[in-house]
Amino acid sequence: MFRTDPDGVIRYYSLHDRQPLLTARYALTIAWRTGEGRDREKIYGFDTLAEMDRKIRQLFGRSARKGYKLLYSFMRDRPATTVPDSILAVQAMRAISG
C-alpha cells in the first residue's frame, strides 16, 4: 500500500507472510518506509490462520483509514495438504479433555 503526504513524500506499507517463525505456526510481517528511507519491520506470530486473518484485516483497515491505497496484491493458494483450523481446534479440544 502507499500514500502521498501533502509535502509529496511517498509512504509505503506492506503486509506479507514470507518470514517463517520458530515460535508460531503462522507469521505475518509488516514493513513500512518513507520515500527512500530505511525499512522498518514488525513480525507477528499466530497459532491459527484465523488469528492471522483477523490481524491482516485490522492492519489493512487501519492503513486504509490513514489514507493508504492498495498498490498491488498477491495471494497464494492454500496447499491442499494444509489441515483446516477447524479440524486443528477439534483435535486440540480432544487432547485437553482427554
DAFENGI-V405995 format. One record per residue. RES is the residue in one letter. PHI is phi in whole degrees, 0 to 359 (NA if undefined). BURIAL is + if it has 24 or more other C-alpha atoms within 12 Angstrom, else -. Layout:
res: [RES | RES]
phi: [PHI | PHI]
burial: [BURIAL | BURIAL]
This chain:
res: [M | F | R | T | D | P | D | G | V | I | R | Y | Y | S | L | H | D | R | Q | P | L | L | T | A | R | Y | A | L | T | I | A | W | R | T | G | E | G | R | D | R | E | K | I | Y | G | F | D | T | L | A | E | M | D | R | K | I | R | Q | L | F | G | R | S | A | R | K | G | Y | K | L | L | Y | S | F | M | R | D | R | P | A | T | T | V | P | D | S | I | L | A | V | Q | A | M | R | A | I | S | G]
phi: [NA | 209 | 209 | 249 | 288 | 303 | 273 | 91 | 283 | 267 | 247 | 243 | 214 | 229 | 236 | 207 | 242 | 274 | 266 | 285 | 236 | 274 | 259 | 211 | 290 | 234 | 226 | 227 | 248 | 250 | 224 | 214 | 200 | 248 | 50 | 267 | 289 | 285 | 295 | 240 | 225 | 220 | 244 | 248 | 246 | 221 | 274 | 228 | 294 | 297 | 297 | 295 | 299 | 300 | 293 | 301 | 298 | 297 | 294 | 296 | 299 | 299 | 294 | 298 | 294 | 276 | 99 | 287 | 238 | 289 | 269 | 198 | 216 | 219 | 230 | 278 | 289 | 287 | 301 | 298 | 276 | 290 | 279 | 300 | 302 | 298 | 290 | 298 | 295 | 297 | 300 | 295 | 296 | 296 | 294 | 290 | 279 | 87]
burial: [+ | + | + | - | - | - | - | - | - | - | + | + | + | + | + | + | + | - | - | - | - | - | - | - | - | + | + | + | + | + | + | + | - | - | - | - | - | - | - | - | - | - | + | + | + | + | - | + | + | - | - | + | - | - | + | + | - | - | + | + | - | - | + | - | - | - | - | + | - | - | - | - | - | - | - | - | - | - | - | - | - | - | - | - | - | - | - | - | - | - | - | - | - | - | - | - | - | -]
